Amino acid sequence: MTISSAPKLFQPLTLRSVTLKNRVVISPMCQHAARDGFAQPWHMVHYGKFALGGAGLVFTESTAVSSNARVGFADLGLWHDDHIAGLKAIVDFVHANGAMMGVQLAHPGRKAFSEPLWEGGRALTADTLDKSGIAWRRMGPSALAAGEQWSVPEEMTLADIATEIEAFAAATRRAATAGFDVVELHFGHGYLAASFLSPLANRRTDAYGGSRENRMRFVIEAAEAVRQAWPQDKPLFIRLSCLDGAEGSWGLGDTVVLASVLKQVGVDVIDCSSGGLTEETRSLTIPRGLGFQVPFAERVRREAGIPTQAVGLIVDPRQAEQILAEGKADLIAIGREALRNPYWANEAALALGHAEDHSTWSFRHAAWLAKREPIMRKIRDEGQLEQFKAAR
């Protein structure tokens, strides 16, 4: 099968000098398994299995750029040079098994420090944080809490803004040393950058508040700093909440304007998500059906003229292929569906006719599967599986 005749999902995509073997991306998913920012064996297994599963690009979870501002205690970190070695080992394994590796850099701002999802996901109280013995800060563009359960953040000074922009740049330089292929900036879901964009969270009266142009300033300056710190031959992604879910706040039209500017400063892909400005906007009024955020990726791609990544309840290979074939996005991000099936990409190749056998799988796995396939073919042809299911 030639490249041009392959399903769109399995056509390579080149961004700057980085070529992804297919359009399947493993979306960042917080694991809360690090220790003081350091990667653990869990991370090697977690990310490594997606490379073995055939994805073209594997992203880390949200990785903190500052020690005093993390999503949770156990975030991965790149705020110190000592974090590089553990992440480099994972990058090397992913590369050795055919995938590219990306890091998502984040600063949660006024939504810093919350419980893991399996403990409820609630904001940690100031008392709990004080007793933890770690330095911590909740900060934002204005002294406005992210919801009833969150403490009021410190309003950032101009010096704070400069410090956190440099934190993103410094973490980016460490990501380059670790060998990552892609950096993504998490500027959505109510985190620091997203709170600057929202007129509801940002009531500043200086150059970083007021007009939309001013509210975009932090995002643009951070993107510029990261672009300068990141090798010019490697792509830069930005995740945005294309609409943040609050009435009268940041909307899709605003995102198109911002994406057009970000393209000019050297951003290569917009990762199109939504919601999360406050706890009340975790559940958008948009119906959460299959591919519910794809229209955001489609409009940003069309109107801003920048490649986009679609994410959100994309679960079936044919669904993913249709999104790409209709020009609604350039990349497909799979998250929870990849947790259900880390081999989603390899199985998609079979489902879409891109592969007739297990030749796209890791050769250590493919040999065993190929040996079993004639037996399984006979079992299928004889209807043994259907008979077994009917008997149950």
N, C-alpha and C positions, 0 to 999 in steps of 0.2 A: 504493500500500500504506500503510495507517495504521500509526502507531507500535505500537498494541496488537497488530496482526496480523503485525508484522515478526518474524523470528526473534529469539529472546532475545539472541543475540550482537550483533544490530544495533539493539537497543532502547537509547536513551540512558540514562545513569546520572548522577544529580546527587548529588554529595557536597559538602555545604555549598553554596557558591555556584558550584562548578565543575561543569559538565555535560560529560561525555564523550559523544561522538557514538555510540560503540559500546563494547562490552565487551572489545575486543582491546587488550592491553597488551604493549608490547615490554619484556621483562625485562632488567634490568641484566646486562651482560656485559663483563668487564674487557678493555680494548683495549691497555693498556700502551703508549700512543702520545703521552702528554703530555710536556711538558718543564718540569720543576720545577713541576708542577701546572697549567700553562697548556694550554688546549685548542689543538689544531692543525687544519689543513685536513682531516686524516683524520676528526676528530670531526664536522665540519660535514657531510661526505658520509655518514658512518656513520649518524648520527641522522636526517639530512635524508631519506634514502631511505625510512625507515620511515614518516615523515609522508606522503611521496608514495605510499607503499604502502597507505594507508588506515587505519592503526592509530588508535585513539582516544586512547591515552596512550603516550608514549615516555619511557622512563627512561634517564638516564645510567648509565654504569658506576659501580661503587663509587668515591665521591669523598671524598678524605681530608679530615678536619677538622683534622688536625695534621700539620705537615711532617715531624716525626720519627717518625711512625707511619703508614705507608702499606702497602698490600698489596704494591706493588712500586715501584721507582724512578720509573716513568713513569705513575703514577696521575694522574688528574685531581685537582685540589685546590680547596678553598674555605677555605683557612686564611688567606688574605690578600685584602684588597680588590682588589688588582690582578688577581685571577683573574676578577672579575665580568664585565668587558667581553667577553672571549672567549666565555664561556658565554651571555651575553645575546644575542650575535649568533646563536648556534644556536637559542636559545629563540624568537627573533623569526622565524627561518626556519621552524621547526616550526609556530608559530602561523599564519604566513602560508599554510601549506599544510594547514590544517584539523585539526591534532592539538594536544592538550595535552602539556605537557612536565613531567616529574618529575625530581628529582635524588635519587639514593640517597647518603646521607651515611654514612660508615663510619669506624671506628677498629678496626684488626685486632688490637690488643692484643698478646698473646704470639705471634700469627701474623703479625707485621709483617715485611715485606721478604722476598719470595720471587721466584723467577724467573718470567718469563712462561710460560704453558703450553707454548708451542712450543720453549722451552729446557729443559723438563723439569718446571717448577713446584716445584722443590725450594727449601727454605729457604736463603737466602743466609747464608754463614758470617760470624761476627763479623769475621774477618780481611778478607773482601771488603768488608764494610760500612765498616770503619775506613779502608780504602784509598780508598773512594769520596769521602771528603772531606765527606760530609753528616752532620749530627747525626742520630742514630738511637737509638731505644729500643724494646726489647721489654718490655712491662709487662703485668701481670695481677693478678688478685685475690690470688694466692699465687705463691710462687717454684716453680712446677711447669711443666715444659716441655710444649709441645704435641705432643711426639713425639721420637723418637730424634734426628732431624736438626735439631731446634730447640734453640737455646740456652735456658738457664733464664732466665725473665723476672724483672725487678725486681718485688718485691711492692709494690703501690701504697700510698702513704700516704694519709691522709684528704685532705691538700692536693692530691695527684695526682688523686684522684677528683673533687674540686671543679673542678680545672683542666680535666679532660677533659669533664666535663659542660658547662662553660662553652664549651669548644671546639665542641661540638655546637650550642649555642645561637648562638654567633657565626657559624658557618657557615650556620645557618638564616637569620639576618638577611641575610647576603650573598645567599643563594638568593632571598629575597624581592626584593632590589634587582635581581637578574638577571631577574626576571619569571617564575620557575618557578611552575607551578600546583599542584604536589604535592611534598611532601617525604616520602621514605621513609627510615627509620632501619634500617640493616643490623645487626640484633641477633641474627643467626644464624651458622651455619657456623664456630663456634668462635672468632669474633672477640671483642673485648673484652667486650661486654655478655653474650654467650652464655657466656663463661667464668665470669662472676659467677654465672650461673644454676646451673651444674653443681656438685653436691657433690664431684665428682671433681677439678675444676679450682680450686674455691674452698674453701680450708681455713681461712678467716679466723675469728677468734673475736670480732670486734667487730660493730657494727650491720650490716655488709655481708656477714656470713657466718654459717654455722650453719643456722638454720631456713630453710625455703623462703621465708617472708616476708622474712627478712633478705637472702637471696640475690637476691630480686627487687628489692631497694631501689635498686640502681644503675640498672636498667632503668626503673623508675618515675620516679625523680628526673630522669633524662635526658629521658624522654618529657615530663614536666611542664615542664622548662626549655625544650624545643623548642616545645611547644605555646604557651607564653607568648611565645616569640620569633617564632613564625610567625603571619601574619595569621589572625584568627579565622574569616574567611570562606573559608579554603583548607584542604583536607583533609590529614591526616597519616596515612601508612601506616607500619607496622612489619613488617619481615621477621623471622620467627622460625624457628629449627629446631624444629619441633613435637616432635620427639624427636631428641636429638643423636647417637644411634647407639651410645652406650657403655652397657654393662649397668650398671644401678644408678645411672644419671645422670638427666638431664632427660627426662621423658616427655610423652606427649600429654595425660594428665590434668593435669599441671603447667601445660601451655600453656593449657588451658581456663581454669584459675584465673587465670593471668597476663593472658590476653586480657580477662577480665571486669573486672579492675582497670584495664587500659589503656583500655578503653571509658569508664570513669568519669572518667579524666583527659583525655579528649578525642581519643583515637586513633580514626580512622574506618575503617580497613581493616587486617586482619592478612593479610600475604603469607605463605602457608604452605609453607615449605620443610622440609628435614630434614638431619641429619648434620653432619659437619665438626668435631666437638669436637676431635679429634686427627687426625693423619695416618691412624691406624688406623681411624677411623670415616668416612673419605671414602667407603668402600664399605659401605653398610648391608646387613644381612642381608635387608631387605625386597626382594622381587623387583622389579627395575626394568623393569616392563612399562609399557604405555601408561597414562598418568595415574596413576602409582603413588603420588603424593602427594595426589591428590584426596580420599581418605578423611579426611585430616587437615583439609583446608579444610572438608569437610562437618561434621565433629564440632565444630570450633571455632565455625563459623557457628551450628549448632543449639544448642549448650550455652552458649556465651558470648553469643549474641545480637548478634554483630557481623558486618558484612560481611567476606567473605574473598576472597582472590585465589588461584586454583589455578595451580600451575606444575609442570612436570616431565613431559616426553614427552607433551605435548598437541600433536598434529601434524595432525589432520584437522578440517575445519570441522564435520562432523557429530558428531564426538567432543566438540568444544567446546560445540556447541549442546546436546547431551544433558546435559552437566555442569550447564549453566545451567538448562535446562528442568526438571531433577530437583531443583533447589534445593540443589545441592551446593557452589556458590560463586556469587559475584556478578561476578567478573572472571576473565578467562582470560589468563594471561601466556605469551607465546610467546617463546622464546629462540633456540636453535640452528636451529629450523625457519624462523625469520625471516631468519637468515643465508643459508639455502638459497634462500629466496624472500622478498625484502623486500616483495613485493606480496601476501603471504598474506592480509591482511584484504580487499583488493579482490577477490581470487579467491574468498575465502570467501563474499562477497556474491553472486557469481554461482552458486556451488555450492549455496547454500541458498535460491536463488530470491528473494533480497532485491533483486537487480538483474537486469534482462533484457539489459543492454548494459553498456558501459563508462562510463556516466554518473557512477558514483561515483569514477572515477579523476580525477587532475589533468587539467584541460581541455587542457593542452598535450600530454598523452599520449593522452587520450581521442579527440581529433580524428583522430590517425593510426590508432589502432586501429579506430575506426568506419569509416574509409575502406577499411580492409582487410577488414572483417568479411564483406561480401557474397561476396568471393572465397573466403575461408576457409570460409564456409558451403557453398558449391558444392563445394569440395574435400572437405569432410567428407561431404556427401551422396553424392558419387560414390565414396567409399571410397578416395580416392587415397592418404591417409596410411597406411591399413592395407595397401594394396598395396605401398607403398614399404617398410614395415617387414617385410612377408612376403618381399619380394625380397632383403632383406639377410640 
